[in-house]
Structures are given as C-alpha cells and as structure tokens.
Amino acid sequence: MPDSLPRPTTELFPEALNLSPKQREVLTALQRHPDGAKASTVAKELGMHVNTARGHIDELVNAGAVNVVSAPSKGRGRPSLIFQVRVPDNKKIAEEYITLVEVLTTMLAEKDALDDDASARAIAIGRRWARATGTGESEGALGTLFSALRDMGFDPATRPDSADIDLQACPFVSSGLTPSPFLCAIHAGFLQETSDEDTTNNLVPRQHHNVCRLEIKPA
C-alpha cells in the first residue's frame, strides 16, 4: 500500500487559494487568534453582521483555509463552533528553511574555507538543482531569467550600462544569518546551468551597495 502524504503546504498559501479581498480580511482576523475564534468574535472585530462573517468563514472552510472544531460544552444546547486557520505564516516558514539550508550546506562544505573541491561540489549541486526544477531547460532569454529571479525572491534589477543584473535581495539571508560561501557557490552553479549557447552567467556575490551581481557575457 503506498504511503499517504500530507497535503503540500504550498496549497495552503493564500496565493494558491484565490481568496477574495473580504475573505482575506476575515482570514487575517482569524489569524490573530492562534487557538481559533467564534464567528461572532470575528464579526465584532470587523464591524460586520455575524451572518456575513459566518458566510465568509464558510467559504474559507470550503477552500480548505480554515478548520472547524467544537468548543467544550458548558451546559445544554449546541456547542459553539471554533474556527482555526490552516494557512501558515510564510515568513516563519522561510526563516526555518533558510536555517535548515544553512545547516545542510555547512555540513556539506566540511570546512569554513571554500577550496576547489568544495567549490566544484557546490556548483554541481547548483546545476542539479536547476535541472531538477526545469529552470535550466526553460531559461535563456534574458527576460525569462529576470522573471525567474524575481519569482524566487532575488529582487533583480537591470543595469543601464550592461546586460548584467543586480540581485538586491536573497532568499537565503535571514536576521542574524549570512549565507555561507558554499551556498553562494550552489547558487552560482544554478545560474551557470541557466546559460544558453550564446551567453555565460557568472555570479559575483556581495558587491558594493549590498547586492550580488549576475554577469551575463557572450559565450
């Protein structure tokens, strides 16, 4: 019998749920209650009728963004319903995975300094990463590469004097945590794999003005 896997967390992101503005507003109100809240509580906080709040909550339940549990009974009558958010905190997820990636890459590097063997291993990992995501197969056009870097969180910016791209943010930087040279070399390998037959991509980390630079040159 095949293993039953949990639902992918990415399916719980608000972006994947296609929520309306009102649904997002109600979801945000519920997120302020880690243990869940009643529909009447949400309605009071948002200044809306309880039936209106309940309607939006029911839509969130149907979308898989909210769980429904019964509150402990305190006498006769139907128990109250408590609504609990299933949507994760994207910031906390990112910070946890940044820490995990840094731990893994530090163990893979084996040394603080990035020697030739470690650099080659990191670049090979990066190239395999690009192939695993299909990025190496679909890149090539500068506009497509720019979009991929933006979607991955590198906040790219074109330079007026060249084809180079400044990476103004990094998804591997977190509060109090700086990417290791090994991790930067992995990303360099990833970008090398996105080169087409007409260009070469070379990552130059940690330039002035707090950017990393992707140099794009003719092959």
ChimeraX attribute file (.defattr): number of C-alpha atoms within 10 A of each C-alpha:
attribute: neighborCount
match mode: 1-to-1
recipient: residues
	/A:1	3
	/A:2	4
	/A:3	5
	/A:4	6
	/A:5	6
	/A:6	6
	/A:7	8
	/A:8	8
	/A:9	11
	/A:10	13
	/A:11	13
	/A:12	18
	/A:13	16
	/A:14	17
	/A:15	9
	/A:16	9
	/A:17	16
	/A:18	11
	/A:19	16
	/A:20	11
	/A:21	9
	/A:22	11
	/A:23	19
	/A:24	16
	/A:25	15
	/A:26	21
	/A:27	23
	/A:28	14
	/A:29	17
	/A:30	23
	/A:31	18
	/A:32	12
	/A:33	15
	/A:34	9
	/A:35	11
	/A:36	20
	/A:37	21
	/A:38	20
	/A:39	24
	/A:40	15
	/A:41	16
	/A:42	25
	/A:43	18
	/A:44	12
	/A:45	11
	/A:46	14
	/A:47	10
	/A:48	13
	/A:49	14
	/A:50	17
	/A:51	12
	/A:52	12
	/A:53	23
	/A:54	19
	/A:55	14
	/A:56	20
	/A:57	24
	/A:58	19
	/A:59	15
	/A:60	22
	/A:61	17
	/A:62	11
	/A:63	13
	/A:64	15
	/A:65	22
	/A:66	21
	/A:67	16
	/A:68	16
	/A:69	12
	/A:70	11
	/A:71	15
	/A:72	10
	/A:73	10
	/A:74	9
	/A:75	7
	/A:76	6
	/A:77	7
	/A:78	10
	/A:79	13
	/A:80	15
	/A:81	15
	/A:82	17
	/A:83	25
	/A:84	21
	/A:85	24
	/A:86	17
	/A:87	19
	/A:88	15
	/A:89	10
	/A:90	12
	/A:91	8
	/A:92	10
	/A:93	11
	/A:94	15
	/A:95	17
	/A:96	13
	/A:97	13
	/A:98	19
	/A:99	17
	/A:100	12
	/A:101	15
	/A:102	20
	/A:103	12
	/A:104	12
	/A:105	19
	/A:106	17
	/A:107	11
	/A:108	14
	/A:109	20
	/A:110	11
	/A:111	11
	/A:112	11
	/A:113	12
	/A:114	16
	/A:115	12
	/A:116	9
	/A:117	9
	/A:118	18
	/A:119	21
	/A:120	16
	/A:121	17
	/A:122	26
	/A:123	23
	/A:124	18
	/A:125	19
	/A:126	23
	/A:127	21
	/A:128	17
	/A:129	19
	/A:130	21
	/A:131	16
	/A:132	11
	/A:133	10
	/A:134	12
	/A:135	19
	/A:136	21
	/A:137	14
	/A:138	15
	/A:139	20
	/A:140	18
	/A:141	12
	/A:142	15
	/A:143	10
	/A:144	13
	/A:145	19
	/A:146	19
	/A:147	14
	/A:148	16
	/A:149	18
	/A:150	15
	/A:151	11
	/A:152	13
	/A:153	14
	/A:154	20
	/A:155	18
	/A:156	25
	/A:157	16
	/A:158	13
	/A:159	11
	/A:160	8
	/A:161	6
	/A:162	10
	/A:163	13
	/A:164	20
	/A:165	22
	/A:166	23
	/A:167	25
	/A:168	15
	/A:169	16
	/A:170	17
	/A:171	14
	/A:172	20
	/A:173	16
	/A:174	14
	/A:175	6
	/A:176	5
	/A:177	12
	/A:178	14
	/A:179	18
	/A:180	19
	/A:181	19
	/A:182	26
	/A:183	24
	/A:184	22
	/A:185	24
	/A:186	24
	/A:187	21
	/A:188	24
	/A:189	26
	/A:190	25
	/A:191	25
	/A:192	21
	/A:193	24
	/A:194	23
	/A:195	23
	/A:196	17
	/A:197	9
	/A:198	10
	/A:199	17
	/A:200	18
	/A:201	21
	/A:202	17
	/A:203	22
	/A:204	16
	/A:205	18
	/A:206	12
	/A:207	11
	/A:208	8
	/A:209	8
	/A:210	12
	/A:211	20
	/A:212	21
	/A:213	21
	/A:214	21
	/A:215	16
	/A:216	18
	/A:217	14
	/A:218	10
	/A:219	10
